[in-house]
Amino acid sequence: MRAVVQRVSQASVTVAGDVVGKIGSGLLVFLGVESGDGARDVSIMADKVVGLRIFEDDDGKMNRSLSEVGGAMLVVSQFTLLGDCRKGRRPSFIRAAPPEQADALYREFVADVQTQGIRVETGRFQQHMDVELVNDGPVTLLIDSRKTF
């Protein structure tokens, strides 16, 4: 499971002209599910993202987590995070999980984050989405569940 995590002051997702997810201060998480991912990857990724200390404390240091600052999370499914660009000019997405598996694990990730007390908004799985954001910092991190354990 791979994620691009961005600290944002606001973010939204629009599908066919309708805003389907919107947050103020918090995290925008683009989430890609890889073939072979399972419940352990979901748990590791959810705990890691929620616990990231990337919000400033009173001294201006990145020392607070999403829950500590009362932020929200916008989660957008993005299989292209599994794209392999090493050969040629057209990415290969062979490592991306099949849609049924990816959707199930995406939903499990959202549910896991919600059980940790975080308000979560989402995009729409397998839909064309327009994502707007204001990256705060900018702060952008790449996380891979297979490289955290």
FENNOR-V130545 format. One record per residue. PHI is phi in whole degrees, 0 to 359 (* if undefined). BURIAL is 1 if it has 16 or more other ideal C-beta (glycine too) atoms within 10 Angstrom, else 0. Layout:
{{PHI | BURIAL} {PHI | BURIAL}}
//
This chain:
{{* | 1} {237 | 1} {220 | 1} {252 | 1} {247 | 1} {237 | 1} {282 | 1} {232 | 1} {268 | 0} {193 | 0} {201 | 1} {210 | 1} {233 | 1} {240 | 1} {235 | 0} {51 | 0} {85 | 0} {253 | 0} {288 | 0} {253 | 0} {204 | 1} {205 | 0} {226 | 1} {267 | 0} {296 | 1} {161 | 1} {235 | 1} {260 | 1} {240 | 1} {270 | 1} {239 | 1} {245 | 1} {254 | 1} {261 | 1} {306 | 0} {93 | 0} {293 | 1} {209 | 0} {301 | 0} {295 | 0} {297 | 1} {300 | 1} {298 | 0} {298 | 1} {294 | 1} {299 | 1} {297 | 0} {297 | 1} {293 | 1} {297 | 1} {273 | 0} {304 | 1} {265 | 0} {236 | 1} {253 | 1} {287 | 1} {268 | 0} {295 | 0} {264 | 0} {80 | 0} {261 | 0} {289 | 0} {215 | 0} {240 | 1} {268 | 1} {302 | 1} {293 | 0} {292 | 0} {261 | 0} {70 | 0} {277 | 1} {249 | 1} {228 | 1} {249 | 1} {249 | 1} {236 | 1} {291 | 1} {212 | 1} {294 | 1} {294 | 0} {295 | 1} {264 | 1} {294 | 0} {253 | 0} {253 | 0} {289 | 0} {246 | 0} {67 | 0} {242 | 0} {254 | 0} {297 | 0} {259 | 0} {247 | 0} {298 | 0} {277 | 1} {290 | 1} {292 | 1} {302 | 0} {308 | 0} {296 | 0} {292 | 1} {298 | 1} {297 | 0} {298 | 0} {287 | 1} {300 | 1} {295 | 0} {296 | 1} {300 | 1} {301 | 1} {297 | 0} {298 | 1} {297 | 1} {297 | 0} {293 | 0} {270 | 1} {85 | 0} {262 | 1} {285 | 0} {238 | 1} {247 | 1} {223 | 1} {274 | 1} {239 | 1} {301 | 0} {59 | 0} {244 | 0} {285 | 0} {235 | 1} {257 | 0} {249 | 0} {242 | 0} {206 | 1} {242 | 0} {287 | 0} {267 | 1} {137 | 0} {285 | 0} {233 | 1} {221 | 0} {233 | 0} {250 | 0} {229 | 1} {233 | 0} {299 | 1} {280 | 0} {250 | 0} {251 | 0} {223 | 0}}
//
